[in-house]
Amino acid sequence: MNRLGLYCSRCSARLPFRYQEMKCDCGGTLLVDYDLEHIARTLTKEALQTRYPSMWRYKELLPVSNPDCIITLGEGWTPLLRMQEWEQKLPIKRLWIKREEQNPTGSFKSRGFSVAVSLLKEAGATKAAVPSNGNAAGAFAAYAGRAGIEASVFIPMDCPPLIVDECPLYGAATFFVDGFIHDAAAIIEAGKQDQGWVNIGTLKEPGRVEGKKTMGLELAEQLGWTFPDVIIYPTGGGSGIIGMWKAYQELKELRWIDGPMPRFVCVQEEGCQPIVDGIACSQAESDQAAGVEASPTGMRVPNPPDLAFILSIVEQSGGTAIALSKSQIAEATRTLGSQGISASPEGSATWAGLLALCDSGWLRPSDSVVLFNTSHAMKYVKFGSISALPIIKSYEDYCRL
Ligand SMILES: Cc1ncc(COP(=O)(O)O)c(C=O)c1O
């Protein structure tokens, strides 16, 4: 087996593989450790090319040891779309959008939950629960349904109704929480013993980071085993940034890539921006639970579980973090829509961030940039918001408008 155990992202302690309690005694986050020397000897880039286009093409770098336990809905290998027209208009060299909205549950969350639910299956778990701003709940519900695992999802009550409504459709026990995502997480922590739930919230178990790592592996493969200069990613709990950073470390150790680490840019919405504030004041103590004003999206996480880790990744990569206003994000949704791309507010924030970083001169004319469109615009449609459209029955009606 390629999975050796766990290592601490802060103090480098090594531990046997376990499945819950991913905090080291020093407070650092535990990550999966692989036998990369063995993988380098036995797996080649050429062999990968013959495999099915899904994220499970990287199975040697994923922690599921029993292939019969893999729960898949066809996730990953999403298109990387080049935006040539915008390369002409913006002061950067190359621009792509990674179309994560094309995953089986309409968001990048499919990746993390494919691995997390496979690990649940492997461990023989029958019940699990997740706190979520929506997309994680939908993805967990779908994969748990396929695995025959009883899912409970806890979602702040102002989250997008279409995303929430999908959860019972997949068979999950679905609850609105009068509060934020950390309030939802507190309910699970309080009830997990009584209810027998495995808590698969952000950084509570090893699978979700590993699944998100495949975004980085895939990006490198799609770019001919190179990374772009800059990755702009909508950040909430931070497991996507941690996963892509880990992909870079592992590919470097495998000697499959040799360039510098991409500069990671975290985008958030104004009114809930712990990463932006943490970068600005170089410390990880910005508890933002009070006074949250940002919209209910995946970026609205006032207290990321390991803020210090996210800040260290952004800093060591030479990246930055930027907060965008609601109107900048809404404008970006329209711009991407006019290019045929259905972008969620989170995905749109990457576009708004790109424009702001071009304006400020932070991005360089030689930079290649990848934006992550992490979910679909459609999932965020509010009931009633299309009622302003004209209703007609004939061409005469049309002419009278
Ligand atoms: C669409 C979308 N984008 C981005 C994020 C934030 O991702 P991460 O938890 O990896 O920071 C989320 C999380 O809920 C999300 O749903």
The ligand as a MOL file (V3000), in Angstrom:
LIG
                    3D

  0  0  0     0  0            999 V3000
M  V30 BEGIN CTAB
M  V30 COUNTS 16 16 0 0 0
M  V30 BEGIN ATOM
M  V30 1 C -18.4790 26.7180 -4.5970 0
M  V30 2 C -17.4680 26.7920 -3.5030 0
M  V30 3 N -16.2970 27.3990 -3.7510 0
M  V30 4 C -15.3440 27.4920 -2.7850 0
M  V30 5 C -15.5460 26.9920 -1.5130 0
M  V30 6 C -14.4550 27.1150 -0.4880 0
M  V30 7 O -13.6420 26.0020 -0.5760 0
M  V30 8 P -12.5660 25.5630 0.5070 0
M  V30 9 O -13.3310 24.9620 1.6410 0
M  V30 10 O -11.7110 24.5810 -0.2040 0
M  V30 11 O -11.8260 26.7870 0.9270 0
M  V30 12 C -16.7380 26.3170 -1.2330 0
M  V30 13 C -16.9720 25.7270 0.1030 0
M  V30 14 O -18.0840 25.5200 0.5310 0
M  V30 15 C -17.7440 26.2280 -2.2430 0
M  V30 16 O -18.9070 25.6070 -2.0400 0
M  V30 END ATOM
M  V30 BEGIN BOND
M  V30 1 1 1 2
M  V30 2 1 2 3
M  V30 3 2 2 15
M  V30 4 2 3 4
M  V30 5 1 4 5
M  V30 6 1 5 6
M  V30 7 2 5 12
M  V30 8 1 6 7
M  V30 9 1 7 8
M  V30 10 2 8 9
M  V30 11 1 8 10
M  V30 12 1 8 11
M  V30 13 1 12 13
M  V30 14 1 12 15
M  V30 15 2 13 14
M  V30 16 1 15 16
M  V30 END BOND
M  V30 END CTAB
M  END
